[in-house]
Amino acid sequence: MTYGDGVDKTVPELKLRMEDPENGDYVKLRGRSDEEEEEEEGSSGGGCSLGSVTSVWFWVKFISLLACLAVLAFVIIKWIAPFLIEKELIPFIKWVGSTFSIPVLGLLLFASVALFPTILLPSSPSMWMAGLTFGYGKGFLLILSAASIGVTLPFLIGHLFLHNMQEWLKQYPKKAAILRAAGEGTWFHQFQAVTLIRVSPFPYMVYNYCALATGVHYGPYILGSLVGMVPEIFVSIYTGIMLRTLAVASEKRHGLSAMEIVVNVLGFCVTASATIVCTIYAKKKLSAMQSEEAAETL
């Protein structure tokens, strides 16, 4: 429709759909053009193609990440690690060995792993030293038993600051929603949520004090904490064993063979990949649990 002022204005097309009360069908009073229907079919068909491209791109990025990790591990093991080991690690190991006996060193490592989380200090170096000194078996038992105390003390101390923790959680609603999801539901639900929180990148030392404010019981809290910390413990022990292997090779003045380099690089890649996969899975699972809890409250 053309108006006298020279401005061309067109009345938009009105599209209505009316439901037939008898048949339950929709009667189209004014349909779309063939071009619009073809465009809609084309867009719906392109969704599958877009999904395939996204899946392929994900695997390309994942393989590229593994390749980068392998190259980084090779560079560290071949050049950077020998320099640091000769100048720092070997003198430190000799000093520890000449200063402390094995039982005393084990007691010190146990105490550090048990007490450092309470005062918000990282215990990873102590876990590395436990792996370096005691290996997988004894090192795992030492760290796991000490970690049970390390997560219990903040949980008990949290009684003194319960009100403060609840107020603090209100300032971070998104993170608080994830933590509160761990304090609801059945015993197994709490155990599963605590395990996922331990595996996820959420700061575990902070969660030690906040757990009580979410209403989680001690049973699923301690069991879920220990199970969720198993990947971290094995990574720490493996790191300590690898450092010991490199220190021995450097002290004896012989480089690692090609097979030893390959084994260490593959071990590093497998360990890093497993940690990344567990972290991603835990994060997605926590998000799903959070969405379920939000849907139930509505």
C-alpha positions as a Markdown table, in Angstrom:
| # | Residue | x | y | z |
|---|---|---|---|---|
| 1 | Met | 0.0 | 0.0 | 0.0 |
| 2 | Thr | 1.4 | 3.4 | -1.1 |
| 3 | Tyr | 0.7 | 6.5 | 0.9 |
| 4 | Gly | 0.6 | 10.1 | -0.4 |
| 5 | Asp | 3.7 | 11.2 | 1.4 |
| 6 | Gly | 5.9 | 9.0 | -0.7 |
| 7 | Val | 6.6 | 6.4 | 2.0 |
| 8 | Asp | 5.9 | 2.9 | 1.0 |
| 9 | Lys | 4.5 | 1.0 | 4.0 |
| 10 | Thr | 3.3 | -2.6 | 3.7 |
| 11 | Val | 0.9 | -4.2 | 6.2 |
| 12 | Pro | 2.6 | -7.3 | 7.6 |
| 13 | Glu | 1.0 | -10.7 | 6.8 |
| 14 | Leu | -1.0 | -12.2 | 9.7 |
| 15 | Lys | -0.5 | -15.9 | 10.3 |
| 16 | Leu | -3.0 | -17.7 | 12.5 |
| 17 | Arg | -3.5 | -21.3 | 13.5 |
| 18 | Met | -6.8 | -22.5 | 15.0 |
| 19 | Glu | -7.3 | -25.8 | 16.8 |
| 20 | Asp | -10.2 | -28.0 | 15.7 |
| 21 | Pro | -11.9 | -29.0 | 19.0 |
| 22 | Glu | -13.3 | -32.2 | 17.5 |
| 23 | Asn | -10.3 | -33.7 | 15.8 |
| 24 | Gly | -7.6 | -32.0 | 17.8 |
| 25 | Asp | -5.9 | -30.8 | 14.6 |
| 26 | Tyr | -4.7 | -27.4 | 13.7 |
| 27 | Val | -6.4 | -25.6 | 10.8 |
| 28 | Lys | -4.0 | -23.2 | 9.0 |
| 29 | Leu | -5.9 | -20.1 | 8.1 |
| 30 | Arg | -3.0 | -18.5 | 6.2 |
| 31 | Gly | -0.1 | -20.6 | 5.3 |
| 32 | Arg | 3.5 | -19.9 | 4.7 |
| 33 | Ser | 5.0 | -19.6 | 1.3 |
| 34 | Asp | 6.8 | -22.5 | -0.3 |
| 35 | Glu | 10.1 | -20.6 | 0.0 |
| 36 | Glu | 9.7 | -20.3 | 3.8 |
| 37 | Glu | 8.9 | -24.1 | 4.1 |
| 38 | Glu | 11.9 | -25.0 | 2.0 |
| 39 | Glu | 14.1 | -22.7 | 4.2 |
| 40 | Glu | 12.8 | -24.4 | 7.4 |
| 41 | Glu | 13.4 | -27.9 | 6.0 |
| 42 | Gly | 16.9 | -26.8 | 5.0 |
| 43 | Ser | 17.7 | -25.5 | 8.4 |
| 44 | Ser | 16.5 | -28.6 | 10.2 |
| 45 | Gly | 18.5 | -30.8 | 7.8 |
| 46 | Gly | 21.6 | -28.7 | 8.4 |
| 47 | Gly | 21.4 | -29.4 | 12.2 |
| 48 | Cys | 22.6 | -33.0 | 11.7 |
| 49 | Ser | 25.5 | -31.8 | 9.5 |
| 50 | Leu | 26.4 | -29.1 | 12.1 |
| 51 | Gly | 26.4 | -31.7 | 14.9 |
| 52 | Ser | 28.7 | -34.0 | 12.9 |
| 53 | Val | 31.1 | -31.1 | 12.3 |
| 54 | Thr | 31.1 | -30.3 | 16.0 |
| 55 | Ser | 31.8 | -33.9 | 17.0 |
| 56 | Val | 34.8 | -34.1 | 14.5 |
| 57 | Trp | 36.1 | -30.7 | 15.8 |
| 58 | Phe | 35.9 | -32.0 | 19.4 |
| 59 | Trp | 38.1 | -35.0 | 18.5 |
| 60 | Val | 40.5 | -32.9 | 16.6 |
| 61 | Lys | 41.0 | -30.6 | 19.6 |
| 62 | Phe | 41.3 | -33.6 | 21.9 |
| 63 | Ile | 44.0 | -35.3 | 19.8 |
| 64 | Ser | 45.8 | -32.0 | 19.4 |
| 65 | Leu | 45.7 | -31.6 | 23.2 |
| 66 | Leu | 47.2 | -35.1 | 23.7 |
| 67 | Ala | 49.9 | -34.3 | 21.1 |
| 68 | Cys | 50.8 | -31.0 | 22.9 |
| 69 | Leu | 51.0 | -32.8 | 26.2 |
| 70 | Ala | 53.3 | -35.5 | 24.7 |
| 71 | Val | 55.6 | -32.9 | 23.2 |
| 72 | Leu | 55.6 | -30.9 | 26.5 |
| 73 | Ala | 56.4 | -34.1 | 28.5 |
| 74 | Phe | 59.2 | -35.0 | 26.1 |
| 75 | Val | 60.8 | -31.5 | 26.4 |
| 76 | Ile | 60.5 | -31.5 | 30.2 |
| 77 | Ile | 62.0 | -35.0 | 30.6 |
| 78 | Lys | 64.8 | -34.5 | 28.0 |
| 79 | Trp | 66.1 | -31.1 | 28.9 |
| 80 | Ile | 64.4 | -29.1 | 31.6 |
| 81 | Ala | 64.0 | -31.9 | 34.2 |
| 82 | Pro | 67.7 | -33.0 | 34.2 |
| 83 | Phe | 68.9 | -29.4 | 34.9 |
| 84 | Leu | 66.4 | -28.9 | 37.8 |
| 85 | Ile | 67.0 | -32.4 | 39.2 |
| 86 | Glu | 70.8 | -32.0 | 39.3 |
| 87 | Lys | 70.7 | -28.5 | 40.9 |
| 88 | Glu | 67.7 | -28.9 | 43.2 |
| 89 | Leu | 66.1 | -32.3 | 43.6 |
| 90 | Ile | 69.2 | -34.5 | 44.2 |
| 91 | Pro | 70.7 | -32.2 | 46.9 |
| 92 | Phe | 67.2 | -32.0 | 48.5 |
| 93 | Ile | 66.8 | -35.8 | 48.5 |
| 94 | Lys | 70.3 | -36.3 | 49.9 |
| 95 | Trp | 69.6 | -33.8 | 52.7 |
| 96 | Val | 66.3 | -35.5 | 53.6 |
| 97 | Gly | 68.0 | -38.9 | 53.6 |
| 98 | Ser | 70.8 | -37.8 | 55.8 |
| 99 | Thr | 68.6 | -35.9 | 58.2 |
| 100 | Phe | 65.6 | -38.1 | 58.7 |
| 101 | Ser | 65.2 | -41.8 | 59.1 |
| 102 | Ile | 62.4 | -43.6 | 57.1 |
| 103 | Pro | 60.0 | -43.9 | 60.0 |
| 104 | Val | 60.5 | -40.3 | 61.0 |
| 105 | Leu | 60.1 | -39.1 | 57.4 |
| 106 | Gly | 56.9 | -41.2 | 57.1 |
| 107 | Leu | 55.5 | -39.6 | 60.3 |
| 108 | Leu | 56.3 | -36.1 | 59.1 |
| 109 | Leu | 54.7 | -36.8 | 55.7 |
| 110 | Phe | 51.6 | -38.2 | 57.5 |
| 111 | Ala | 51.3 | -35.2 | 59.7 |
| 112 | Ser | 51.7 | -32.7 | 56.8 |
| 113 | Val | 49.0 | -34.4 | 54.7 |
| 114 | Ala | 46.7 | -34.6 | 57.7 |
| 115 | Leu | 47.2 | -31.0 | 59.0 |
| 116 | Phe | 48.0 | -28.8 | 56.0 |
| 117 | Pro | 44.4 | -28.8 | 54.6 |
| 118 | Thr | 43.2 | -27.6 | 58.0 |
| 119 | Ile | 45.3 | -24.5 | 57.7 |
| 120 | Leu | 44.6 | -24.1 | 54.0 |
| 121 | Leu | 48.1 | -25.2 | 52.8 |
| 122 | Pro | 48.6 | -27.5 | 49.8 |
| 123 | Ser | 49.7 | -31.0 | 50.7 |
| 124 | Ser | 50.7 | -32.1 | 47.1 |
| 125 | Pro | 54.5 | -31.7 | 47.7 |
| 126 | Ser | 54.2 | -34.1 | 50.7 |
| 127 | Met | 52.2 | -36.5 | 48.5 |
| 128 | Trp | 55.0 | -36.3 | 45.9 |
| 129 | Met | 57.6 | -37.1 | 48.6 |
| 130 | Ala | 55.5 | -40.0 | 49.8 |
| 131 | Gly | 55.5 | -41.5 | 46.3 |
| 132 | Leu | 59.2 | -40.8 | 45.9 |
| 133 | Thr | 60.0 | -42.5 | 49.2 |
| 134 | Phe | 57.5 | -45.3 | 49.6 |
| 135 | Gly | 56.2 | -46.1 | 46.1 |
| 136 | Tyr | 52.6 | -47.0 | 45.2 |
| 137 | Gly | 51.6 | -49.4 | 47.9 |
| 138 | Lys | 52.9 | -47.9 | 51.1 |
| 139 | Gly | 52.6 | -44.4 | 49.7 |
| 140 | Phe | 48.9 | -44.9 | 48.9 |
| 141 | Leu | 48.1 | -46.2 | 52.3 |
| 142 | Leu | 50.0 | -43.4 | 54.0 |
| 143 | Ile | 48.4 | -40.7 | 52.0 |
| 144 | Leu | 44.9 | -42.1 | 52.2 |
| 145 | Ser | 45.0 | -42.6 | 55.9 |
| 146 | Ala | 46.4 | -39.1 | 56.5 |
| 147 | Ala | 43.9 | -37.6 | 54.0 |
| 148 | Ser | 41.0 | -39.1 | 56.1 |
| 149 | Ile | 42.2 | -36.9 | 59.0 |
| 150 | Gly | 42.8 | -34.0 | 56.7 |
| 151 | Val | 39.2 | -33.8 | 55.6 |
| 152 | Thr | 37.7 | -34.7 | 59.0 |
| 153 | Leu | 39.3 | -32.0 | 61.0 |
| 154 | Pro | 37.9 | -29.1 | 58.9 |
| 155 | Phe | 34.5 | -30.8 | 58.9 |
| 156 | Leu | 34.4 | -30.9 | 62.7 |
| 157 | Ile | 35.9 | -27.4 | 63.0 |
| 158 | Gly | 33.1 | -26.2 | 60.7 |
| 159 | His | 30.7 | -26.5 | 63.7 |
| 160 | Leu | 32.3 | -23.4 | 65.2 |
| 161 | Phe | 31.7 | -21.3 | 62.0 |
| 162 | Leu | 28.5 | -22.8 | 60.7 |
| 163 | His | 26.6 | -19.5 | 60.6 |
| 164 | Asn | 29.5 | -17.7 | 59.0 |
| 165 | Met | 29.8 | -20.4 | 56.3 |
| 166 | Gln | 26.1 | -20.2 | 55.5 |
| 167 | Glu | 26.3 | -16.5 | 55.1 |
| 168 | Trp | 29.4 | -16.9 | 52.9 |
| 169 | Leu | 27.6 | -19.3 | 50.6 |
| 170 | Lys | 24.8 | -16.8 | 50.0 |
| 171 | Gln | 27.4 | -14.5 | 48.4 |
| 172 | Tyr | 28.2 | -17.2 | 45.7 |
| 173 | Pro | 24.8 | -18.6 | 44.7 |
| 174 | Lys | 26.1 | -20.7 | 41.7 |
| 175 | Lys | 28.8 | -22.5 | 43.7 |
| 176 | Ala | 26.5 | -22.8 | 46.7 |
| 177 | Ala | 23.9 | -24.5 | 44.5 |
| 178 | Ile | 26.4 | -27.2 | 43.6 |
| 179 | Leu | 27.4 | -27.7 | 47.2 |
| 180 | Arg | 23.9 | -27.8 | 48.5 |
| 181 | Ala | 23.1 | -30.5 | 46.0 |
| 182 | Ala | 25.6 | -32.7 | 47.9 |
| 183 | Gly | 23.7 | -32.2 | 51.1 |
| 184 | Glu | 20.3 | -33.3 | 49.9 |
| 185 | Gly | 18.7 | -36.6 | 49.0 |
| 186 | Thr | 19.6 | -40.1 | 50.1 |
| 187 | Trp | 22.9 | -41.4 | 51.6 |
| 188 | Phe | 24.0 | -42.7 | 48.2 |
| 189 | His | 23.1 | -39.4 | 46.5 |
| 190 | Gln | 25.2 | -37.5 | 49.0 |
| 191 | Phe | 28.1 | -39.9 | 48.6 |
| 192 | Gln | 27.9 | -39.6 | 44.8 |
| 193 | Ala | 27.8 | -35.7 | 45.0 |
| 194 | Val | 30.7 | -35.5 | 47.4 |
| 195 | Thr | 32.8 | -37.8 | 45.2 |
| 196 | Leu | 32.1 | -35.7 | 42.1 |
| 197 | Ile | 33.0 | -32.5 | 44.0 |
| 198 | Arg | 36.3 | -34.0 | 45.0 |
| 199 | Val | 37.1 | -35.0 | 41.4 |
| 200 | Ser | 35.9 | -31.7 | 40.0 |
| 201 | Pro | 38.1 | -28.6 | 40.0 |
| 202 | Phe | 36.2 | -27.1 | 43.0 |
| 203 | Pro | 38.8 | -26.0 | 45.7 |
| 204 | Tyr | 38.6 | -29.0 | 48.1 |
| 205 | Met | 40.1 | -27.2 | 51.0 |
| 206 | Val | 37.3 | -24.7 | 50.9 |
| 207 | Tyr | 34.7 | -27.5 | 50.6 |
| 208 | Asn | 36.1 | -29.1 | 53.7 |
| 209 | Tyr | 34.8 | -26.2 | 55.8 |
| 210 | Cys | 31.7 | -25.6 | 53.8 |
| 211 | Ala | 30.5 | -29.2 | 53.7 |
| 212 | Leu | 28.8 | -29.1 | 57.1 |
| 213 | Ala | 26.8 | -25.9 | 56.1 |
| 214 | Thr | 25.3 | -27.8 | 53.2 |
| 215 | Gly | 23.7 | -30.5 | 55.5 |
| 216 | Val | 25.8 | -33.4 | 54.3 |
| 217 | His | 26.2 | -36.3 | 56.8 |
| 218 | Tyr | 29.7 | -37.4 | 57.9 |
| 219 | Gly | 29.4 | -41.0 | 56.5 |
| 220 | Pro | 28.9 | -40.1 | 52.8 |
| 221 | Tyr | 31.2 | -37.1 | 53.3 |
| 222 | Ile | 34.2 | -39.0 | 54.4 |
| 223 | Leu | 33.7 | -42.0 | 52.1 |
| 224 | Gly | 32.9 | -39.8 | 49.1 |
| 225 | Ser | 36.0 | -37.7 | 49.9 |
| 226 | Leu | 38.4 | -40.6 | 50.0 |
| 227 | Val | 37.0 | -42.2 | 46.8 |
| 228 | Gly | 37.1 | -38.8 | 45.0 |
| 229 | Met | 40.7 | -38.2 | 46.1 |
| 230 | Val | 42.0 | -41.5 | 44.6 |
| 231 | Pro | 42.8 | -40.0 | 41.2 |
| 232 | Glu | 44.7 | -37.1 | 42.8 |
| 233 | Ile | 46.6 | -39.5 | 45.1 |
| 234 | Phe | 47.7 | -41.7 | 42.2 |
| 235 | Val | 48.8 | -38.7 | 40.2 |
| 236 | Ser | 50.9 | -37.4 | 43.1 |
| 237 | Ile | 52.5 | -40.8 | 43.7 |
| 238 | Tyr | 53.3 | -41.2 | 40.0 |
| 239 | Thr | 54.9 | -37.8 | 40.0 |
| 240 | Gly | 57.1 | -38.7 | 43.0 |
| 241 | Ile | 58.1 | -42.0 | 41.4 |
| 242 | Met | 59.0 | -40.3 | 38.1 |
| 243 | Leu | 61.0 | -37.7 | 40.0 |
| 244 | Arg | 62.9 | -40.5 | 41.7 |
| 245 | Thr | 63.6 | -42.3 | 38.4 |
| 246 | Leu | 64.9 | -39.1 | 36.9 |
| 247 | Ala | 67.0 | -38.3 | 40.0 |
| 248 | Val | 68.7 | -41.8 | 39.9 |
| 249 | Ala | 69.4 | -41.5 | 36.2 |
| 250 | Ser | 70.9 | -38.1 | 36.6 |
| 251 | Glu | 73.0 | -39.1 | 39.6 |
| 252 | Lys | 74.5 | -42.1 | 37.8 |
| 253 | Arg | 75.4 | -39.8 | 34.9 |
| 254 | His | 73.5 | -41.6 | 32.3 |
| 255 | Gly | 70.6 | -40.3 | 30.3 |
| 256 | Leu | 67.3 | -42.1 | 29.9 |
| 257 | Ser | 67.1 | -44.6 | 27.1 |
| 258 | Ala | 64.6 | -44.2 | 24.3 |
| 259 | Met | 62.4 | -46.8 | 25.8 |
| 260 | Glu | 62.4 | -45.2 | 29.3 |
| 261 | Ile | 61.6 | -41.8 | 27.7 |
| 262 | Val | 58.7 | -43.3 | 25.8 |
| 263 | Val | 57.3 | -45.1 | 28.9 |
| 264 | Asn | 57.5 | -41.9 | 31.0 |
| 265 | Val | 55.9 | -39.8 | 28.3 |
| 266 | Leu | 53.1 | -42.3 | 27.8 |
| 267 | Gly | 52.6 | -42.6 | 31.5 |
| 268 | Phe | 52.4 | -38.8 | 31.8 |
| 269 | Cys | 49.9 | -38.6 | 28.9 |
| 270 | Val | 47.7 | -41.4 | 30.3 |
| 271 | Thr | 47.8 | -39.9 | 33.8 |
| 272 | Ala | 47.0 | -36.4 | 32.5 |
| 273 | Ser | 44.3 | -37.6 | 30.1 |
| 274 | Ala | 42.6 | -39.7 | 32.8 |
| 275 | Thr | 42.6 | -36.7 | 35.2 |
| 276 | Ile | 41.1 | -34.4 | 32.5 |
| 277 | Val | 38.4 | -36.9 | 31.5 |
| 278 | Cys | 37.4 | -37.5 | 35.2 |
| 279 | Thr | 37.3 | -33.8 | 35.8 |
| 280 | Ile | 35.1 | -33.1 | 32.8 |
| 281 | Tyr | 32.8 | -35.9 | 33.6 |
| 282 | Ala | 32.5 | -34.8 | 37.2 |
| 283 | Lys | 31.8 | -31.2 | 36.2 |
| 284 | Lys | 29.0 | -32.3 | 33.7 |
| 285 | Lys | 27.5 | -34.7 | 36.2 |
| 286 | Leu | 27.4 | -32.0 | 38.9 |
| 287 | Ser | 25.7 | -29.6 | 36.5 |
| 288 | Ala | 23.1 | -32.3 | 35.7 |
| 289 | Met | 22.5 | -32.9 | 39.4 |
| 290 | Gln | 22.2 | -29.1 | 40.0 |
| 291 | Ser | 19.6 | -28.9 | 37.1 |
| 292 | Glu | 17.6 | -31.7 | 38.6 |
| 293 | Glu | 17.5 | -30.1 | 42.0 |
| 294 | Ala | 16.4 | -26.8 | 40.5 |
| 295 | Ala | 13.6 | -28.5 | 38.5 |
| 296 | Glu | 12.4 | -30.3 | 41.6 |
| 297 | Thr | 12.1 | -27.0 | 43.6 |
| 298 | Leu | 10.0 | -25.4 | 40.9 |
